[in-house]
């Protein structure tokens, strides 16, 4: 009797378990339609001239519940749109449906010259965004590791920072007030700053031209690296006894030394990280255009400079309308242009012509970019010495954005971004040349 009862109980429990198992293996709640997928998102052209449109096209499977392009809602059945890009513009397509979403992007480059900050025709002293900012005779530009431009705003006696979005702030100096004072960046004073450059540690160096000094900015504090306040001359040696005479341009070499164009001394100087000064080429007080080794070479009013990966130094000679090359061994040659012959001629090496070349910048392929001031142009020089005009029109001094060639007004600074775009100082403003 007990065994029959126990067997019946076991059968009942097995049946219940079987029913539960059968129920769990059946179809569950309806998961809804399959998730959406953007299977293609392309542009009709990867590059267009500034002001010219491009067509974006896409495929989505299945038809989405919602569709946006750069945050703007579109009909879910739309499969293309015409856009007019600005500089390097990335478009974002988002589709949702079936409890899922998909995002794709595409970038279109608009080749041309665009205004980043300031007004080329209006001098002033104001921080701000884009056209609201004001500069006063800016000259020379360098880039930090994040691609921000640092402008020597000469007649405002300050260093200004310009972001890629065109936001301008004063980072060194008391804007509009000249003088000499070390200390916190907000109260420090400069006197007609010229070149500026960064070292690998992010420290900023400023050519304080009319104070005859080189200043260092580190940790928000300005100090004097070398030179003697308000004393003109040419003397190598220790930081506090070295002398300069209206030093103009500077750049950093690959060993952490500053390369300085000491313009009114007509020499190229080297400044160590500790501030000790030596003369690399030229002889103080001797003007000329002679090639040669070290002190045997001669220069006019020399500016620039730039250093290639091999350690060669390139400088611009405003007086003699040439680009000169100094090897690590100190040998000076004329790389492009012919001494004493001003003009605007593209060509190879000495066949080319310049008219008051100022700042030089260099890209990762050893191409030089020269702000050719009196020609109103930016010139490109390949590592083989081939010169071409890439921005601006010779003899047209009018800063006007638009598709290339566009036009510039006495460009006094140029720096090349990692993507190949150029930051250009022209008039009282900062421009960007996209994909020149």
N, C-alpha and C positions, 0 to 999 in steps of 0.2 A: 504494500500500500504506500509506504513512504517512498519507495523507489520510483513508483509511477508518478507520484506527486512531484518528485525532484526532476524527473525527465520532462514533465509538462512545463515546469518552471523554466528549465533551460531552453526549451523550444520557444517559449514566449519571449524570453530575453533576446534570443538569436533573431527572431522575427522583427523585434523592435529595432535592433541594430542594423539589420538589413534594410529596413525602411529608411532609416536615417541616412545610410550610405547611398541609397538609391536617390534620395532627395538631393544630397549635396552634389552629385555628379551631373545633375540636370542643368539646363540653361539658367544663368543668373540674371540679375537686372540688366536691362538694355543699356549698353555703354554709349549709345549715341553714334553719330556718323564718325567716319575715320578722320584723324587729325589732318590739318591742312599743311601743304608743303609748297614753297616757292621753288619751282624746278629750274627757273632761269630768270636772271635779272641783268640786262646788258644795256650798253649805250651805243648809239649809232657811230660815235667817234670817241676815242679816248682823249683827244685834244681838239679844241676849236679855237678860233681867234676870238679875242674878247668881244662880247656883244653878239656873238653868233650862237644860235641855239643848237641843242642836241636832242635826239629822241631816245628816251628810256623805254625799254620794252621788257615785259615779263610774262611768265607762264606760272599758273597756280593750279594745283590739283588737290581736292576738288574745289569748286567755287567757294570762296571764303565767306564767312559771316560778316567780317569787317575788313577794310583795306585802307591803309594810310601811306602817304608818301611824305616824308619829312614832317610827320605829325598832322598833315592835312588829310581829311577823310575823302576817299574816292568811291565812285560806284564800284560795287564788287565785281562787276563784269568788265571793267575797264582793263585794258592790257597794254597801254602805252601812255606816255606823257611827254610833252616838249618842255625843255628847261633851258634857261640861259645861265650858265655857271659863272661864279665869281672866283677868280684865282684857282685854287685847287679845291673843288667842292665835292664833298662826299654826300651822296643821296642815300636815304634809308627807307626801305620798303618793308612794311609790317602787315602780315595777313594773319587773321585769327579764324578759328572754326573747329568744331569737334572737340572742344575743350582744350585745344592746343593753339600755339602760335608759331610763326616762322618769321625770321628777319634776314634780309639780305642787303648788302650795300654795294654801291658802285661809285667810283670817283671819275670826275671829268675835269680836265685841265683847261682853263681859259687863258690862252697865251696873250700877254699884253702887259701894259704898265698901269698900275693902280695906286691911288693915293692911300697911304697908311695913316699918316698923322700930320697935322699942321696945315698951313696955307702957304703955298710957294711964294705968293706975292705979298704976304703980310707978316712983318716981324712982330714979335711980342714975347711975353713971358707968362705962360699959363700951362699948368698940368690939365689933363682931361682926356676925353675919348676922341680919337680920330681928328676931325676937322676943328674940334673945339680947342685943341691944344695949340700952343704957339711956341715957336723957336726964334732965335735971333742970331743969324749967321752961323748955323751949324756946320761943322766940318769934321770929318773923320768919323768912322763907325766901326765898332767891333761887336762880336757876338759872344754871349755866354754859352754854357753847355746846353742850356734849354732852348737856344735859338732866339732869345731876346736881344734886341739891338741896343747898344749903349752909344749914345751920341755925345760928342764933345760940342756943346752948345756955346760957342766961343764968346760971343758978345753978351751972353747971359752969365758967363763965368761959372758954368755948372755942367755936370754930367747928367744926361736924361736917359731914362730907360723906356723903351718902346716895346710892348709885347706884340705877338703876332696878330692880336686882335686890335692893335692900334691904341692901347691904353698907355698914356704917357705919365710918368712920375719923375720927380727930381730926386736923384739918389746920392749925389755928392754936390756940396757947395750951397751957397746962399744965392738963390737965383736973382740975377740983376745986380749983385754986389761983388765987386772985385776986391782982392786983397790977398793976404797970406795968413792962414791960421790952420794948424793941425788940430785934431780932436774929433769929436763925433761928427758923422757925415752931415748932419743937419746944420751945424754951425761952422764947419770948416769953410775956408775961402780959397778960391783959385783966381788966377789972373790970365784970361784968354787961353783956356786949355786947348790943346791941339789933339795929337794922337792919344789913343788909349788901347789897352790890351789886357787880356786875362792870362794868368798862369794856370798850370794843371790843377792847382788847388782851389781855383775860383777866386783868387785875389785879383783885384783890379789895379792897374797901373795907369797913371795919367801924366801926360806931358804938360806941365804947368809952364807954358812957353815964356810968358812975360815975367815970371818970377825966376826963370832960368833953373827950374828944378824938375825932378821926377818925383811924383807923389805915389804912395801906395795906400790902397784901401783894403783893409782886412778886418773882418768881424765888426763892421760898422764904424771903424775908426780910421781916420786919415793920418798918415805920417809922411815925413820927408825921407825918401830913399837915398837920394844923392843930389849933389849940386850945392851951390852957394847962393843964398837969397840975394837977388838983384845985382849979382856980380856977373858980368859978361866976360867970356874968355874961353880958352881951350886948355884944360889941364886934366891929364889922366891921373888916376890914383884913388885914394881913399874917398869914401862917400861924402864926408863933410868938407873936403878940399877940392873935389873935382869941379871943373867949370864947363859950362855950355854957353852957346850964343844963339838964342832963339831956336831951341830944338823943336822939331815939328812932328814928324811921324815916328811911330814905334810899332814893333811887333815882337812876338816871343819866338825864340828859336826852339829847337827840339831838346836842348839841354837846360832849359829854364833860364836862359839869358835874354835880356831885352836887347833888341837891335834898334838903334836910334839914328834917325837922320838929323844931324846937327846942322841945320840949314845955313845959318850965317857963318858957320865955320867951314862949310863946304866939305864936311867929313862924315864918315859912317862910324858910329861909336858902338861899343858893346858894354852892357852893364850887367854884372853878375847879380845873382839873387841877393847877395849881401851888399850890393851897391857899389862895388869897385868898378871903375871905368877904364876902358882902354880904347884906342883908336884903331879901327880895322883897315880903313882905306881913306886916301886923301890926305892933304896937308892943310892944317888950319891957316886960313887967310889966303890960300892959293886957289883961284878959280880957273876953270878950264874944262876941257872935254877929253883929256888924254887917257887912253887905256894904259894899263900897266899893273905892276904889283904893289899892293899896299900904298905907301906914301908917294910912289911915283905916279899913281893915277890922280886925276883931278876932276872936280865936279863944280857945277854951278849951285843954284838954289835947289838942294836935293830934298825930296819928300818920299812918300811911300810908307814903309817898305813891306816886303813879303818874303817868306822863306819857304823853299820847296822841300820835299821829303829828303833830298840828298844834302840839304844844308846850304844850298846856294841862296844868296840874298839878291833880291831884285829891288831896285829903287827907281824912282822917277826923277828926272832932272828937268825942272820947270824952265830953267834958263836956256838949256840947250836942246829941249824938245826930244829927249831920248829916254829909253829904258835901259838901265845899266845892270849888269850881272856881276856879282862878287862871289867867287868860289870860296869854299872853306879854307883854301890855302892863301886867300887874299888877292887872287888874280882878277883884275877888273877888265871887262869887255863891254862893248856896246851891243846890246841884245836886239834892240829894235829902234828904228828912227835914225836920222842922220843929224849930227850936231849942228845947230844953228839954222836948220831948215824947218820952219813951222808950216803946218798944213794939215790936211785930212786925206790921207791916201792909205788904202789897205794894200797889203802886200807882204812879202817875206823879208823879215829882218830890217836891214838898213834901207830898204826900198820904201818902207812905210813912213808916214808922217803923222806927227802929233802936234797939238797946240796947247801947251800948259797942262801936261799930265800931272795928276796930283796923287791920289791914293791908289794903291795896288792891293788886290786880294787874290787868293789862289785857291783852287779847288783840289779835290782829291786826285785828279788826273794831271796835276801840274799845269793846268791852264791858268793864265793870268787874266785878271779883269782890271782895267784901268779907267779911272774917272778922268776923262779928257776934257778939262773944264772949258777952255775957250772954244772948243768945237761943239760943246753941248752934247757929248756922246759918251757911251761906254764902249770901250774897245776890248776885244778878246784876243789874247796872244797864246797860241798853242805852245807846247813844250819845244816844238821845232821852230818857233819864231814866226809862224804865220799870223798876220794881224788882220782882224775883221771888225767891222762896226756892227754891234748887235742891238743897241738901244739908242734912240735919238737920231737926229738928222743934222749933219754938219752945217754949222752956221745958223741953225734955227734955235734961238735962245728963248724957248717958251715951254714951261713945264705943263704938259698936257697929257693926261692919261688916255689910254685907248689901245687898240691893237698895234703891234709893232709895225714900223719903227717907233711910233709915238714921238714925243719931243721932250727935251730936258733943258733946264736953265742952269748953266754953269755948275754941273755936278762936281761936288767937292769930296765925296766919300762913296765908297762901294764896299760891300761885304757879301760873300757868297754863302748861302745856306747849304746845309747838307743835301737838300733835294735839288740843288742847282739854281734855285731862284736867287735873285739879287736884291739886297737892300741898298737903296740909292738915296743919297742926300742931294737934293736939288732945290735951289732957292731957299726958302725958310721951311722946308717940309721934308718928310721922309716918304719915299715911294717904294713899291715892290714891283720888280720885273719878274713875271711868272713865266717859266720855261722859255728864256730868251734864246 
